């Protein structure tokens, strides 16, 4: 069974706007699910098409391979300089996940 996988995280735009100096990820930040450390941000940048920072994180969890587990969880957060920023997780790209704009 799958125990680790790469997950896309879109940080909450409101939380990032509230503390802009402390909420810009660079990579290496811890990822939490329901308060427990489950992974690390490997890459991060600002997603202009989604209007918020976007991270790629390597996440380890016993249920990470279960269908619907990643998108079905609400407790995702990225710890940036001591500030836990809520995030939305998904396995596909946050913008145009089916690649329809690219094929147009």
SVG drawing of the C-alpha trace seen along z (x, -y; Angstrom):
<svg xmlns="http://www.w3.org/2000/svg" viewBox="-14 -41 28 43">
<polyline fill="none" stroke="black" stroke-width="0.4" points="0.0,0.0 1.0,-3.6 2.3,-5.3 3.9,-8.5 2.9,-10.7 3.3,-14.2 0.3,-16.5 -0.5,-19.9 -1.4,-22.4 -3.1,-25.7 -2.7,-28.0 -5.7,-30.0 -5.5,-33.4 -7.2,-35.2 -4.6,-33.9 -1.8,-34.9 -3.2,-38.4 -3.5,-38.8 0.3,-38.1 2.0,-38.6 5.5,-38.8 5.2,-35.5 3.2,-33.4 5.3,-33.0 6.6,-29.5 10.0,-28.7 10.3,-25.0 11.2,-22.9 8.2,-24.0 6.4,-21.3 3.0,-20.1 0.3,-19.2 -2.9,-17.3 -5.3,-17.7 -2.3,-19.0 0.0,-16.1 3.2,-16.5 2.7,-14.5 5.2,-15.9 7.4,-18.6 7.0,-21.3 9.4,-20.4 8.6,-23.3 6.6,-26.5 5.7,-29.6 2.9,-32.0 0.1,-30.7 -1.1,-33.7 -4.0,-31.8 -5.3,-30.7 -4.4,-33.9 -2.5,-32.2 0.8,-30.4 0.9,-26.9 3.1,-24.1 4.2,-20.6 4.7,-18.5 5.8,-15.0 3.3,-13.5 3.5,-10.3 0.3,-8.9 -1.1,-5.3 -4.2,-6.3 -2.6,-8.5 -3.3,-5.8 -7.0,-5.6 -9.2,-7.0 -10.6,-10.4 -8.4,-10.7 -6.4,-13.7 -9.2,-15.9 -11.6,-14.7 -9.6,-16.1 -10.1,-19.6 -7.3,-19.9 -4.4,-20.6 -1.9,-23.4 1.6,-24.5 3.7,-25.9 5.5,-29.0 7.8,-30.7 5.6,-29.5 2.3,-30.5 0.1,-27.6 -1.6,-28.6 -4.7,-26.5 -4.4,-24.8 -6.5,-22.9 -4.9,-19.6 -5.4,-17.8 -3.6,-15.3 -4.0,-17.1 -2.9,-20.5 -4.8,-23.3 -5.4,-25.1 -6.9,-23.4 -6.4,-19.9 -7.6,-18.2 -5.3,-20.3 -8.2,-21.7 -6.7,-25.2 -3.4,-23.7 -5.3,-21.7 -7.5,-24.6"/>
</svg>
